[in-house]
């Protein structure tokens, strides 16, 4: 069996998910195959893998809701996060709120977009990206451009600070030119929703 670490498998899976290759790929890594079982086949195999940091599992939750239409399994992942004894950081708290609101508000339809829009994302760059992607998927298409620009701003900011933030290897961009799994997934998702790239991104 191929030697692999938990986080290597998570990173590889999210990157493959971004380009639509995760479900068709066979891996000798049991962690990767567990994630594939859950995302691609709807099994609960990977629920036991949910742990801090939670951002990759929030990506998977988003994917299950919008790409697999598997709300029940998405809620089970959120429930695992909810009962975890490891506290969430600010970005994770914000992302959890966005996805929990999405998961519980199916009957609200038009009102759901307003609820998610009102969630405070100030200072939480990763959450802002996810929030904009959710809003774009709910029909506010202009937010796909906003999400794309937000992920560019996020990646620039953290590339400058990467030497100070080595303790968060999952969400911080790695050595150039390879993007982090979060950056790769969010960028591809924003482009897929929008169908094109914005001409330019305004800077605050």
Phi and psi in degrees as GROMACS dihedral restraints (atoms count N, CA, C in turn):
[ dihedral_restraints ]
;  ai    aj    ak    al  type     phi  dphi    fc
    3     4     5     6     1   -65.7    20    10
    4     5     6     7     1   136.0    20    10
    6     7     8     9     1   -76.8    20    10
    7     8     9    10     1   131.5    20    10
    9    10    11    12     1  -151.5    20    10
   10    11    12    13     1   152.2    20    10
   12    13    14    15     1   -99.7    20    10
   13    14    15    16     1   161.9    20    10
   15    16    17    18     1   -55.2    20    10
   16    17    18    19     1   -50.7    20    10
   18    19    20    21     1   -74.5    20    10
   19    20    21    22     1   -28.8    20    10
   21    22    23    24     1   -62.0    20    10
   22    23    24    25     1   -42.4    20    10
   24    25    26    27     1   -65.1    20    10
   25    26    27    28     1   -43.2    20    10
   27    28    29    30     1   -60.0    20    10
   28    29    30    31     1   -48.8    20    10
   30    31    32    33     1   -59.8    20    10
   31    32    33    34     1   -47.8    20    10
   33    34    35    36     1   -61.7    20    10
   34    35    36    37     1   -40.5    20    10
   36    37    38    39     1   -66.4    20    10
   37    38    39    40     1   -45.2    20    10
   39    40    41    42     1   -64.6    20    10
   40    41    42    43     1   -41.1    20    10
   42    43    44    45     1   -62.4    20    10
   43    44    45    46     1   -42.3    20    10
   45    46    47    48     1   -68.3    20    10
   46    47    48    49     1   -35.8    20    10
   48    49    50    51     1   -62.0    20    10
   49    50    51    52     1   -38.1    20    10
   51    52    53    54     1   -60.5    20    10
   52    53    54    55     1   -34.7    20    10
   54    55    56    57     1  -106.3    20    10
   55    56    57    58     1    12.2    20    10
   57    58    59    60     1    75.2    20    10
   58    59    60    61     1    23.7    20    10
   60    61    62    63     1  -109.2    20    10
   61    62    63    64     1    -7.2    20    10
   63    64    65    66     1   -62.1    20    10
   64    65    66    67     1   -44.8    20    10
   66    67    68    69     1   -73.4    20    10
   67    68    69    70     1   -21.5    20    10
   69    70    71    72     1   -96.0    20    10
   70    71    72    73     1    -3.3    20    10
   72    73    74    75     1   -94.4    20    10
   73    74    75    76     1   137.3    20    10
   75    76    77    78     1  -100.8    20    10
   76    77    78    79     1   131.0    20    10
   78    79    80    81     1  -124.9    20    10
   79    80    81    82     1   144.6    20    10
   81    82    83    84     1   -81.4    20    10
   82    83    84    85     1    -5.6    20    10
   84    85    86    87     1   -82.9    20    10
   85    86    87    88     1   121.3    20    10
   87    88    89    90     1   -64.0    20    10
   88    89    90    91     1   -31.5    20    10
   90    91    92    93     1   -64.6    20    10
   91    92    93    94     1   -44.7    20    10
   93    94    95    96     1   -61.7    20    10
   94    95    96    97     1   -45.2    20    10
   96    97    98    99     1   -66.0    20    10
   97    98    99   100     1   -33.2    20    10
   99   100   101   102     1   -65.5    20    10
  100   101   102   103     1   -43.6    20    10
  102   103   104   105     1   -62.6    20    10
  103   104   105   106     1   -40.8    20    10
  105   106   107   108     1   -65.0    20    10
  106   107   108   109     1   -39.9    20    10
  108   109   110   111     1   -55.8    20    10
  109   110   111   112     1   -43.7    20    10
  111   112   113   114     1   -74.2    20    10
  112   113   114   115     1   -51.6    20    10
  114   115   116   117     1   -72.6    20    10
  115   116   117   118     1   -41.7    20    10
  117   118   119   120     1   -91.8    20    10
  118   119   120   121     1   -29.1    20    10
  120   121   122   123     1  -115.1    20    10
  121   122   123   124     1    -5.7    20    10
  123   124   125   126     1    77.9    20    10
  124   125   126   127     1    13.9    20    10
  126   127   128   129     1   -80.3    20    10
  127   128   129   130     1   165.4    20    10
  129   130   131   132     1   -98.3    20    10
  130   131   132   133     1    15.4    20    10
  132   133   134   135     1   -52.4    20    10
  133   134   135   136     1   -42.7    20    10
  135   136   137   138     1   -86.9    20    10
  136   137   138   139     1    -0.8    20    10
  138   139   140   141     1   -60.4    20    10
  139   140   141   142     1   -33.1    20    10
  141   142   143   144     1   -71.9    20    10
  142   143   144   145     1   -11.8    20    10
  144   145   146   147     1   -87.9    20    10
  145   146   147   148     1   -10.3    20    10
  147   148   149   150     1   -64.7    20    10
  148   149   150   151     1   120.5    20    10
  150   151   152   153     1  -160.0    20    10
  151   152   153   154     1   169.8    20    10
  153   154   155   156     1   -73.7    20    10
  154   155   156   157     1   141.5    20    10
  156   157   158   159     1   -73.4    20    10
  157   158   159   160     1   147.6    20    10
  159   160   161   162     1   -94.7    20    10
  160   161   162   163     1    -8.6    20    10
  162   163   164   165     1   -54.7    20    10
  163   164   165   166     1   -42.2    20    10
  165   166   167   168     1   -60.6    20    10
  166   167   168   169     1   -32.6    20    10
  168   169   170   171     1   -77.4    20    10
  169   170   171   172     1   -24.7    20    10
  171   172   173   174     1   -71.7    20    10
  172   173   174   175     1   -35.7    20    10
  174   175   176   177     1   -61.8    20    10
  175   176   177   178     1   -45.4    20    10
  177   178   179   180     1   -63.8    20    10
  178   179   180   181     1   -40.8    20    10
  180   181   182   183     1   -59.5    20    10
  181   182   183   184     1   -47.2    20    10
  183   184   185   186     1   -57.3    20    10
  184   185   186   187     1   -45.6    20    10
  186   187   188   189     1   -63.7    20    10
  187   188   189   190     1   -42.9    20    10
  189   190   191   192     1   -62.0    20    10
  190   191   192   193     1   -38.5    20    10
  192   193   194   195     1   -71.4    20    10
  193   194   195   196     1   -49.5    20    10
  195   196   197   198     1   -91.9    20    10
  196   197   198   199     1   -27.8    20    10
  198   199   200   201     1  -103.3    20    10
  199   200   201   202     1   -31.7    20    10
  201   202   203   204     1  -107.2    20    10
  202   203   204   205     1    -8.9    20    10
  204   205   206   207     1    53.0    20    10
  205   206   207   208     1    38.0    20    10
  207   208   209   210     1  -112.3    20    10
  208   209   210   211     1    74.6    20    10
  210   211   212   213     1   -65.1    20    10
  211   212   213   214     1   -37.3    20    10
  213   214   215   216     1   -60.1    20    10
  214   215   216   217     1   -45.3    20    10
  216   217   218   219     1   -70.8    20    10
  217   218   219   220     1   -37.2    20    10
  219   220   221   222     1   -59.5    20    10
  220   221   222   223     1   -42.7    20    10
  222   223   224   225     1   -64.1    20    10
  223   224   225   226     1   -35.4    20    10
  225   226   227   228     1   -64.9    20    10
  226   227   228   229     1   -36.1    20    10
  228   229   230   231     1   -66.0    20    10
  229   230   231   232     1   -45.1    20    10
  231   232   233   234     1   -61.2    20    10
  232   233   234   235     1   -37.3    20    10
  234   235   236   237     1   -64.3    20    10
  235   236   237   238     1   -37.8    20    10
  237   238   239   240     1   -62.4    20    10
  238   239   240   241     1   -41.7    20    10
  240   241   242   243     1   -64.9    20    10
  241   242   243   244     1   -40.8    20    10
  243   244   245   246     1   -61.6    20    10
  244   245   246   247     1   -37.4    20    10
  246   247   248   249     1   -92.8    20    10
  247   248   249   250     1     0.2    20    10
  249   250   251   252     1   -65.3    20    10
  250   251   252   253     1   146.5    20    10
  252   253   254   255     1   -86.5    20    10
  253   254   255   256     1    -6.4    20    10
  255   256   257   258     1   -89.1    20    10
  256   257   258   259     1   121.7    20    10
  258   259   260   261     1   -65.3    20    10
  259   260   261   262     1   149.2    20    10
  261   262   263   264     1   -86.8    20    10
  262   263   264   265     1   146.1    20    10
  264   265   266   267     1   -81.5    20    10
  265   266   267   268     1  -179.0    20    10
  267   268   269   270     1   -60.3    20    10
  268   269   270   271     1   -46.2    20    10
  270   271   272   273     1   -60.6    20    10
  271   272   273   274     1   -43.0    20    10
  273   274   275   276     1   -66.7    20    10
  274   275   276   277     1   -40.4    20    10
  276   277   278   279     1   -58.9    20    10
  277   278   279   280     1   -45.6    20    10
  279   280   281   282     1   -64.4    20    10
  280   281   282   283     1   -44.5    20    10
  282   283   284   285     1   -65.2    20    10
  283   284   285   286     1   -40.2    20    10
  285   286   287   288     1   -60.3    20    10
  286   287   288   289     1   -41.2    20    10
  288   289   290   291     1   -65.8    20    10
  289   290   291   292     1   -42.2    20    10
  291   292   293   294     1   -59.7    20    10
  292   293   294   295     1   -49.8    20    10
  294   295   296   297     1   -71.7    20    10
  295   296   297   298     1   -35.2    20    10
  297   298   299   300     1   -66.7    20    10
  298   299   300   301     1   -40.0    20    10
  300   301   302   303     1   -63.4    20    10
  301   302   303   304     1   -43.8    20    10
  303   304   305   306     1   -60.2    20    10
  304   305   306   307     1   -46.3    20    10
  306   307   308   309     1   -68.4    20    10
  307   308   309   310     1   -30.9    20    10
  309   310   311   312     1   -96.7    20    10
  310   311   312   313     1    -3.8    20    10
  312   313   314   315     1  -111.6    20    10
  313   314   315   316     1    23.5    20    10
  315   316   317   318     1   -56.4    20    10
  316   317   318   319     1   -35.9    20    10
  318   319   320   321     1   -77.7    20    10
  319   320   321   322     1   -11.7    20    10
  321   322   323   324     1   -80.5    20    10
  322   323   324   325     1   -23.2    20    10
  324   325   326   327     1    50.2    20    10
  325   326   327   328     1  -110.8    20    10
  327   328   329   330     1   -56.3    20    10
  328   329   330   331     1   -34.9    20    10
  330   331   332   333     1   -70.0    20    10
  331   332   333   334     1   -19.9    20    10
  333   334   335   336     1   -65.1    20    10
  334   335   336   337     1   -40.4    20    10
  336   337   338   339     1   -60.1    20    10
  337   338   339   340     1   -41.7    20    10
  339   340   341   342     1   -65.3    20    10
  340   341   342   343     1   -39.3    20    10
  342   343   344   345     1   -62.9    20    10
  343   344   345   346     1   -45.2    20    10
  345   346   347   348     1   -69.6    20    10
  346   347   348   349     1   -38.8    20    10
  348   349   350   351     1   -59.4    20    10
  349   350   351   352     1   -32.5    20    10
  351   352   353   354     1   -80.4    20    10
  352   353   354   355     1    -8.7    20    10
  354   355   356   357     1   -68.5    20    10
  355   356   357   358     1   127.5    20    10
  357   358   359   360     1   -72.0    20    10
  358   359   360   361     1   119.3    20    10
  360   361   362   363     1  -115.3    20    10
  361   362   363   364     1    13.6    20    10
  363   364   365   366     1   -62.1    20    10
  364   365   366   367     1   123.8    20    10
  366   367   368   369     1    85.4    20    10
  367   368   369   370     1    -2.0    20    10
  369   370   371   372     1  -117.7    20    10
  370   371   372   373     1    84.6    20    10
  372   373   374   375     1   -64.5    20    10
  373   374   375   376     1   -42.7    20    10
  375   376   377   378     1   -65.1    20    10
  376   377   378   379     1   -39.4    20    10
  378   379   380   381     1   -64.5    20    10
  379   380   381   382     1   -39.8    20    10
  381   382   383   384     1   -60.0    20    10
  382   383   384   385     1   -41.3    20    10
  384   385   386   387     1   -60.5    20    10
  385   386   387   388     1   -49.8    20    10
  387   388   389   390     1   -61.9    20    10
  388   389   390   391     1   -44.0    20    10
  390   391   392   393     1   -58.2    20    10
  391   392   393   394     1   -44.9    20    10
  393   394   395   396     1   -65.3    20    10
  394   395   396   397     1   -38.2    20    10
  396   397   398   399     1   -63.7    20    10
  397   398   399   400     1   -42.6    20    10
  399   400   401   402     1   -61.4    20    10
  400   401   402   403     1   -46.1    20    10
  402   403   404   405     1   -62.8    20    10
  403   404   405   406     1   -38.5    20    10
  405   406   407   408     1   -63.9    20    10
  406   407   408   409     1   -41.7    20    10
  408   409   410   411     1   -67.0    20    10
  409   410   411   412     1   -26.7    20    10
  411   412   413   414     1   -82.4    20    10
  412   413   414   415     1    -0.9    20    10
  414   415   416   417     1   121.0    20    10
  415   416   417   418     1   -12.1    20    10
  417   418   419   420     1   -87.2    20    10
  418   419   420   421     1    76.2    20    10
  420   421   422   423     1   -57.6    20    10
  421   422   423   424     1   -28.6    20    10
  423   424   425   426     1   -62.8    20    10
  424   425   426   427     1   -19.5    20    10
  426   427   428   429     1   -74.4    20    10
  427   428   429   430     1   -13.0    20    10
  429   430   431   432     1   -65.1    20    10
  430   431   432   433     1   -41.6    20    10
  432   433   434   435     1   -64.2    20    10
  433   434   435   436     1   -42.3    20    10
  435   436   437   438     1   -61.8    20    10
  436   437   438   439     1   -39.6    20    10
  438   439   440   441     1   -64.7    20    10
  439   440   441   442     1   -42.9    20    10
  441   442   443   444     1   -60.6    20    10
  442   443   444   445     1   -46.1    20    10
  444   445   446   447     1   -67.2    20    10
  445   446   447   448     1   -36.1    20    10
  447   448   449   450     1   -65.7    20    10
  448   449   450   451     1   -38.6    20    10
  450   451   452   453     1   -71.2    20    10
  451   452   453   454     1   -32.2    20    10
  453   454   455   456     1   -66.1    20    10
  454   455   456   457     1   -42.9    20    10
  456   457   458   459     1   -63.9    20    10
  457   458   459   460     1   -42.3    20    10
  459   460   461   462     1   -60.7    20    10
  460   461   462   463     1   -47.2    20    10
  462   463   464   465     1   -67.8    20    10
  463   464   465   466     1   -37.8    20    10
  465   466   467   468     1   -63.3    20    10
  466   467   468   469     1   -45.2    20    10
  468   469   470   471     1   -62.0    20    10
  469   470   471   472     1   -45.5    20    10
  471   472   473   474     1   -81.1    20    10
  472   473   474   475     1   -21.0    20    10
  474   475   476   477     1   -66.4    20    10
  475   476   477   478     1   -35.7    20    10
  477   478   479   480     1   -67.8    20    10
  478   479   480   481     1   -31.0    20    10
  480   481   482   483     1  -103.7    20    10
  481   482   483   484     1     8.7    20    10
  483   484   485   486     1   -58.3    20    10
  484   485   486   487     1   -34.5    20    10
  486   487   488   489     1   -68.3    20    10
  487   488   489   490     1   -23.1    20    10
  489   490   491   492     1   -91.8    20    10
  490   491   492   493     1   -10.1    20    10
  492   493   494   495     1  -126.3    20    10
  493   494   495   496     1    38.1    20    10
  495   496   497   498     1   -67.1    20    10
  496   497   498   499     1   -13.2    20    10
  498   499   500   501     1   -79.0    20    10
  499   500   501   502     1    -1.0    20    10
  501   502   503   504     1  -123.6    20    10
  502   503   504   505     1    66.6    20    10
  504   505   506   507     1   -67.6    20    10
  505   506   507   508     1   -21.2    20    10
  507   508   509   510     1   -73.8    20    10
  508   509   510   511     1   -45.9    20    10
  510   511   512   513     1   -95.1    20    10
  511   512   513   514     1    -6.6    20    10
  513   514   515   516     1   -95.9    20    10
  514   515   516   517     1   131.9    20    10
  516   517   518   519     1   -54.6    20    10
  517   518   519   520     1   143.3    20    10
  519   520   521   522     1   -91.2    20    10
  520   521   522   523     1  -165.8    20    10
  522   523   524   525     1   -56.7    20    10
  523   524   525   526     1   141.5    20    10
  525   526   527   528     1   -59.6    20    10
  526   527   528   529     1   149.3    20    10
  528   529   530   531     1   -97.6    20    10
  529   530   531   532     1    11.9    20    10
  531   532   533   534     1   -72.6    20    10
  532   533   534   535     1   118.8    20    10
  534   535   536   537     1   -77.3    20    10
  535   536   537   538     1   158.6    20    10
  537   538   539   540     1   -67.1    20    10
  538   539   540   541     1   159.7    20    10
  540   541   542   543     1   -57.2    20    10
  541   542   543   544     1   -42.4    20    10
  543   544   545   546     1   -62.2    20    10
  544   545   546   547     1   -46.7    20    10
  546   547   548   549     1   -61.7    20    10
  547   548   549   550     1   -43.8    20    10
  549   550   551   552     1   -65.0    20    10
  550   551   552   553     1   -44.9    20    10
  552   553   554   555     1   -64.9    20    10
  553   554   555   556     1   -48.6    20    10
  555   556   557   558     1   -64.6    20    10
  556   557   558   559     1   -39.3    20    10
  558   559   560   561     1   -64.4    20    10
  559   560   561   562     1   -47.7    20    10
  561   562   563   564     1   -64.9    20    10
  562   563   564   565     1   -38.4    20    10
  564   565   566   567     1   -65.3    20    10
  565   566   567   568     1   -44.6    20    10
  567   568   569   570     1   -61.8    20    10
  568   569   570   571     1   -42.8    20    10
  570   571   572   573     1   -66.0    20    10
  571   572   573   574     1   -40.4    20    10
  573   574   575   576     1   -63.5    20    10
  574   575   576   577     1   -39.3    20    10
  576   577   578   579     1   -70.7    20    10
  577   578   579   580     1   -46.1    20    10
  579   580   581   582     1   -74.5    20    10
  580   581   582   583     1   -32.0    20    10
  582   583   584   585     1    84.8    20    10
  583   584   585   586     1   -10.3    20    10
  585   586   587   588     1  -160.7    20    10
  586   587   588   589     1   171.9    20    10
  588   589   590   591     1   -97.1    20    10
  589   590   591   592     1   148.9    20    10
  591   592   593   594     1   -65.3    20    10
  592   593   594   595     1   150.4    20    10
  594   595   596   597     1   -63.2    20    10
  595   596   597   598     1   -42.2    20    10
  597   598   599   600     1  -155.0    20    10
  598   599   600   601     1   157.3    20    10
  600   601   602   603     1  -107.6    20    10
  601   602   603   604     1   123.9    20    10
  603   604   605   606     1   -68.5    20    10
  604   605   606   607     1   146.6    20    10
  606   607   608   609     1  -107.1    20    10
  607   608   609   610     1   138.0    20    10
